Amino acid sequence: MKIDVHVHATLEKSDVQLSGPVVDCTTLVGHLRAQGIGRAVLMASAEEDDRPMSNAEMREIVRRHPDFYAWMGVVDPARPEGLAERVRALRLAGAVGVGEFFLPRTVRMDDPGMEALYAACEAEGLPILFHASVNEGDTYGFVDRPGFPVLEDVLRRYPRLVLIGHSWPFWEEVGGRVPELMRRYPNLWADVSAKSGSHGVMHDPELGRRFLEEFSDRVLFGTDTIRETQVFPLGAWLDGEVEAGRLSKAAYGRVCEGNARRLFTGIDIPVGPQV
């Protein structure tokens, strides 16, 4: 059973949209378990409790489904007052990280408000899962320049802060800048969710297998599921590769489950029963 580190859901059935209607948390449990996923990490999309998919809503989902979900929370650096305390409150409330760094606008990685967030997350031991972007005109994202120079600077200056990369701009560098940074900075991890992650690993299978083997201790399986109609191909591809002997069992186990358990240390992440 895999641990999926990247999903989106609402507490109840609703008309909430996120690139389409968002699935409710109960429906999502069955949908993911049918794909061999025994545990999933929810991504929050709002800090304010009165908004859909807020930190409070993610906590409530986990309260109702403690054997299946864990959650990451959101902290908005545009509100600098009490930011360190808000990050600490997330950890104390059970959040396993900050993510998806997914505000309804782009945020530059070198924005002055981000420094407080990096420092607070490093101090609290909370990783940041970010949606990488290189275009400030995008709807959302963690904006850096091509080649990720600011990301490198953050990785260097906050060596105990784990940053988990995700999205098309990140995975388009699977044969270039991303492995360079991962070799140099052990605090950079990779989330293989969504079409971007699947494409990054599968479009050149030999390159994908080399990447997974080399960085098998820092790659996290995920889907980025938003709707119950979505089935991403990477999970079945990984199963086929290990069964055929083209991917080592050790790398497969770390990517699909072991790394999530190790990264989220101190948080109980049991794998629920398959149904």
VEXDREN-2710 file (C-alpha; in Angstrom, 1 decimal):
% VEXDREN-2710
k/r/px/py/pz
1/MET/0.0/0.0/0.0
2/LYS/1.4/3.4/-1.1
3/ILE/1.4/6.6/0.9
4/ASP/0.2/9.5/-1.3
5/VAL/1.7/12.8/-0.1
6/HIS/-0.4/15.1/-2.2
7/VAL/-4.2/15.1/-2.5
8/HIS/-6.9/17.8/-2.3
9/ALA/-10.4/17.3/-0.8
10/THR/-13.3/19.1/0.9
11/LEU/-14.9/18.0/4.1
12/GLU/-18.4/17.5/2.6
13/LYS/-19.7/17.4/-1.0
14/SER/-19.8/20.9/-2.3
15/ASP/-19.4/23.1/-5.3
16/VAL/-15.8/24.1/-4.4
17/GLN/-13.6/24.4/-7.6
18/LEU/-9.9/23.9/-7.9
19/SER/-9.2/23.3/-11.6
20/GLY/-12.6/21.6/-11.5
21/PRO/-14.9/20.4/-8.7
22/VAL/-13.0/19.1/-5.7
23/VAL/-13.9/15.6/-4.3
24/ASP/-15.2/15.2/-0.8
25/CYS/-12.9/13.4/1.7
26/THR/-15.0/10.3/2.2
27/THR/-15.4/9.6/-1.5
28/LEU/-11.6/10.2/-2.0
29/VAL/-10.8/7.5/0.6
30/GLY/-12.5/4.8/-1.5
31/HIS/-11.1/6.1/-4.8
32/LEU/-7.5/6.1/-3.5
33/ARG/-7.7/2.7/-1.8
34/ALA/-8.9/1.1/-5.0
35/GLN/-5.5/2.2/-6.5
36/GLY/-3.5/0.6/-3.7
37/ILE/-3.0/3.8/-1.6
38/GLY/-3.4/3.2/2.1
39/ARG/-2.7/6.7/3.4
40/ALA/-2.8/10.3/2.0
41/VAL/-1.6/13.7/3.0
42/LEU/-4.1/16.6/2.4
43/MET/-3.0/19.9/1.1
44/ALA/-4.6/23.0/2.6
45/SER/-5.5/26.0/0.3
46/ALA/-6.4/28.7/2.9
47/GLU/-5.2/29.8/6.3
48/GLU/-8.4/31.6/7.2
49/ASP/-10.9/29.2/8.9
50/ASP/-13.9/30.6/7.1
51/ARG/-12.7/29.6/3.6
52/PRO/-13.0/26.3/1.9
53/MET/-10.1/23.8/2.2
54/SER/-8.7/25.8/5.1
55/ASN/-6.3/24.5/7.8
56/ALA/-9.3/24.0/10.1
57/GLU/-11.2/22.0/7.5
58/MET/-8.1/19.8/6.9
59/ARG/-7.9/19.2/10.7
60/GLU/-11.5/18.2/10.8
61/ILE/-11.1/15.7/7.9
62/VAL/-8.2/14.1/9.7
63/ARG/-10.3/13.9/12.9
64/ARG/-13.0/12.1/11.0
65/HIS/-10.6/9.8/9.1
66/PRO/-7.6/9.4/11.4
67/ASP/-6.6/6.0/9.9
68/PHE/-6.3/7.4/6.4
69/TYR/-5.4/11.1/6.3
70/ALA/-2.6/13.4/7.5
71/TRP/-2.5/17.1/6.5
72/MET/-0.3/20.0/5.6
73/GLY/-1.3/23.6/6.4
74/VAL/-1.0/27.0/4.9
75/VAL/0.7/30.1/6.4
76/ASP/0.4/33.3/4.3
77/PRO/3.7/35.3/4.5
78/ALA/1.7/38.5/3.5
79/ARG/0.6/38.5/7.2
80/PRO/4.0/38.7/9.0
81/GLU/2.5/39.4/12.4
82/GLY/2.8/36.3/14.6
83/LEU/4.0/34.2/11.7
84/ALA/6.4/32.0/13.8
85/GLU/3.6/31.4/16.3
86/ARG/1.2/30.4/13.5
87/VAL/3.7/27.9/12.1
88/ARG/4.2/26.5/15.6
89/ALA/0.4/26.3/16.0
90/LEU/0.2/24.2/12.8
91/ARG/2.7/21.7/14.2
92/LEU/0.9/21.5/17.5
93/ALA/-2.4/21.0/15.7
94/GLY/-0.9/18.0/14.0
95/ALA/0.2/19.3/10.6
96/VAL/3.1/17.4/9.0
97/GLY/4.2/20.3/6.9
98/VAL/3.4/23.5/5.1
99/GLY/1.8/22.9/1.7
100/GLU/0.8/22.9/-0.8
101/PHE/2.3/26.4/-0.9
102/PHE/-0.6/27.3/-3.0
103/LEU/-2.0/30.8/-2.4
104/PRO/-4.4/32.5/-4.9
105/ARG/-1.5/34.5/-6.3
106/THR/2.1/34.0/-7.1
107/VAL/4.7/34.6/-4.3
108/ARG/8.4/35.2/-5.1
109/MET/10.7/32.9/-3.3
110/ASP/12.9/35.9/-2.3
111/ASP/9.9/37.9/-1.1
112/PRO/11.0/39.5/2.3
113/GLY/8.0/37.8/4.0
114/MET/9.3/34.4/2.9
115/GLU/12.4/34.6/5.1
116/ALA/10.3/34.5/8.3
117/LEU/8.4/31.4/6.9
118/TYR/11.6/29.6/6.0
119/ALA/13.1/30.3/9.5
120/ALA/9.9/29.3/11.3
121/CYS/9.4/26.0/9.4
122/GLU/13.1/25.1/9.9
123/ALA/12.8/25.8/13.6
124/GLU/9.6/23.7/13.9
125/GLY/10.9/20.9/11.7
126/LEU/8.1/21.3/9.1
127/PRO/8.9/20.7/5.5
128/ILE/7.4/23.0/2.8
129/LEU/5.9/21.4/-0.3
130/PHE/5.8/24.1/-3.0
131/HIS/4.4/24.5/-6.5
132/ALA/7.3/25.8/-8.5
133/SER/6.8/28.6/-11.1
134/VAL/9.1/30.8/-13.1
135/ASN/6.4/33.2/-14.3
136/GLU/5.0/35.9/-12.0
137/GLY/2.0/36.1/-14.3
138/ASP/0.8/32.6/-13.3
139/THR/-2.3/32.2/-11.2
140/TYR/-0.4/30.7/-8.3
141/GLY/3.0/29.3/-7.5
142/PHE/6.3/29.8/-5.7
143/VAL/8.2/32.0/-8.2
144/ASP/11.9/31.7/-9.0
145/ARG/13.9/32.6/-12.0
146/PRO/14.9/29.9/-14.6
147/GLY/17.6/27.7/-13.1
148/PHE/16.2/28.1/-9.6
149/PRO/18.9/30.4/-8.2
150/VAL/16.7/31.6/-5.3
151/LEU/15.8/28.0/-4.5
152/GLU/19.5/27.2/-4.3
153/ASP/20.1/30.2/-2.0
154/VAL/17.3/29.1/0.3
155/LEU/18.5/25.5/0.4
156/ARG/22.0/26.7/1.3
157/ARG/21.0/29.2/4.0
158/TYR/18.4/26.9/5.7
159/PRO/20.1/23.5/5.6
160/ARG/17.6/21.9/8.1
161/LEU/14.6/23.0/6.1
162/VAL/13.2/20.3/3.8
163/LEU/11.8/21.8/0.6
164/ILE/9.7/19.5/-1.6
165/GLY/9.5/20.4/-5.3
166/HIS/6.5/19.9/-7.5
167/SER/4.9/21.1/-10.8
168/TRP/5.9/21.4/-14.5
169/PRO/8.8/23.9/-14.1
170/PHE/10.3/21.6/-11.5
171/TRP/10.0/18.3/-13.4
172/GLU/11.0/19.8/-16.7
173/GLU/14.5/20.0/-15.1
174/VAL/14.6/16.3/-14.2
175/GLY/17.6/15.8/-16.6
176/GLY/19.3/19.1/-15.6
177/ARG/19.0/21.5/-12.8
178/VAL/16.9/19.4/-10.4
179/PRO/19.4/16.6/-10.0
180/GLU/22.3/19.1/-9.7
181/LEU/20.5/20.7/-6.8
182/MET/19.6/17.4/-5.2
183/ARG/23.1/16.2/-5.3
184/ARG/24.4/19.4/-3.7
185/TYR/21.6/19.9/-1.1
186/PRO/20.2/17.0/0.8
187/ASN/17.3/19.1/2.0
188/LEU/15.7/19.2/-1.5
189/TRP/13.1/16.5/-2.0
190/ALA/10.8/15.8/-5.0
191/ASP/7.1/15.1/-5.2
192/VAL/6.2/13.0/-8.2
193/SER/2.5/13.8/-8.2
194/ALA/0.3/15.2/-11.0
195/LYS/0.8/15.0/-14.7
196/SER/4.0/16.9/-14.3
197/GLY/5.6/14.3/-12.0
198/SER/4.3/11.4/-14.1
199/HIS/5.7/12.9/-17.2
200/GLY/9.0/13.9/-15.6
201/VAL/9.6/10.2/-14.6
202/MET/8.0/8.3/-17.5
203/HIS/8.7/10.3/-20.6
204/ASP/12.2/8.9/-20.8
205/PRO/12.0/5.7/-18.8
206/GLU/15.7/5.1/-18.5
207/LEU/16.3/8.7/-17.3
208/GLY/13.3/8.3/-14.9
209/ARG/14.7/5.0/-13.4
210/ARG/18.2/6.5/-12.9
211/PHE/16.6/9.5/-11.1
212/LEU/14.5/7.3/-8.9
213/GLU/17.4/5.1/-8.0
214/GLU/19.9/7.9/-7.3
215/PHE/17.5/9.9/-5.3
216/SER/15.4/7.1/-3.9
217/ASP/15.8/8.4/-0.4
218/ARG/14.2/11.8/-1.2
219/VAL/11.4/11.1/-3.8
220/LEU/7.9/11.0/-2.5
221/PHE/5.0/9.2/-4.3
222/GLY/1.9/11.4/-4.8
223/THR/-1.0/11.8/-7.2
224/ASP/-2.4/15.4/-6.8
225/THR/-5.9/14.0/-7.0
226/ILE/-8.6/16.6/-7.0
227/ARG/-11.6/14.6/-8.5
228/GLU/-12.7/11.0/-8.1
229/THR/-12.5/10.5/-11.8
230/GLN/-8.7/11.0/-11.9
231/VAL/-6.3/8.1/-12.0
232/PHE/-2.6/9.1/-12.6
233/PRO/-0.4/6.5/-14.5
234/LEU/2.7/6.7/-12.3
235/GLY/1.6/4.3/-9.6
236/ALA/0.9/1.4/-12.1
237/TRP/4.1/2.3/-14.0
238/LEU/6.1/2.0/-10.8
239/ASP/4.5/-1.4/-10.0
240/GLY/5.3/-2.6/-13.5
241/GLU/8.9/-1.5/-13.3
242/VAL/9.6/-3.2/-10.0
243/GLU/7.8/-6.4/-11.1
244/ALA/9.9/-6.5/-14.3
245/GLY/13.1/-6.0/-12.3
246/ARG/13.9/-2.6/-14.0
247/LEU/13.5/-0.7/-10.7
248/SER/15.0/-2.0/-7.5
249/LYS/12.7/-3.1/-4.7
250/ALA/14.6/-0.9/-2.3
251/ALA/14.0/2.2/-4.4
252/TYR/10.4/1.3/-5.0
253/GLY/9.7/0.8/-1.3
254/ARG/11.3/4.1/-0.3
255/VAL/9.5/6.1/-2.9
256/CYS/6.1/4.6/-2.4
257/GLU/6.1/4.5/1.4
258/GLY/9.3/4.6/3.3
259/ASN/10.4/8.2/2.6
260/ALA/7.0/9.6/3.7
261/ARG/7.3/7.7/7.0
262/ARG/10.8/8.9/7.6
263/LEU/10.2/12.5/6.6
264/PHE/7.1/12.9/8.8
265/THR/8.9/11.5/11.8
266/GLY/7.0/11.7/15.0
267/ILE/3.6/11.6/13.2
268/ASP/1.7/8.3/13.2
269/ILE/1.1/7.4/9.6
270/PRO/-0.5/3.9/9.7
271/VAL/-1.4/2.3/6.5
272/GLY/-5.1/1.5/6.6
273/PRO/-6.7/-1.7/5.4
274/GLN/-7.3/-2.2/1.7
275/VAL/-10.9/-2.4/0.6
END
